[in-house]
Amino acid sequence: MKWRRIGIALGGLVYLLLWAIALNGGSRLVAPLTVPIVLVVLVGGGNWLNNFMGIERKPQKFRKRNDEQ
C-alpha cells in the first residue's frame, strides 16, 4: 500500500510537471495531456449516473471450457 501511494504521488508530480512545461510553451503536449482528464471525467460521470439511476453491477459468470470438464 505504501508503494502504491508513492507511485501515485510521483505519477501525479510528473503529470503536473508536464502540464507546467506545456503551459510554458510546449504546445504539442497539451493535446496528449488532456486525454487522461477527459477519461477520468467520462468514467466518473458514467459511474455517478449508474449510481444515480440505481443500476448495480451484475456479478460475472464464468463458464468452464470444454477441455476443463
N, C-alpha and C positions, 0 to 999 in steps of 0.2 A: 504494500500500500504506500509505503514511503517513497519508493522509486517511481511509482505511478504519478504521485503528486509532483515529484521533482521533474519528471518528464513533461507533464502538462505545463508546469511553470516555465521550464526552459523553452518549450514549443511556443508558448504564448509570448515570451520575450522576443524570440526570433521573429515571430509574426509581427509584433509591434515595431521591431527594428526595420523590417522590410517595408512596413507602412510609412515609417519616418523617411526612409530612403525614397520611396515612391512620391511622397508629398514634397520632397525637396528637389525634384527634377527627374526622377526615374519614371517617366510616364508610362513606359512599357510594362511596369509592374502592377499598375492599377487594375487592369482587367483580370489577371490571374488571382490577385489578392481579394477581389470581390466575390469570387466563386464560393469560398468557404462560408462567408457571411450569408450569401443568398441561400445556400444549402441548409444552414442552421435555421434560418427564418422559415423556410419551406417545411422542413421536418418538424420543427417546433409548432408551427401553425397547424400542421396536419394532426399531430398528437393532441394539441389543445382542442381541435374541432372534434376528433373522435371522443375525447373525454367529455366535451360539452354535450354531444349528442347521445352519450351513454353507450357507445359502441365498445365492446370488450373484445380483446384478442382471443381467438379460438386456440385451444391447445393443439400443438402439432401432432399429427397421427403418422407414425412410421410403420410402413409395411415391410415385412421381410421379403428379400429377393427369393426367387425360386430355388437358387442353389444353396440357400441357408436354412431350408426347412428341415 
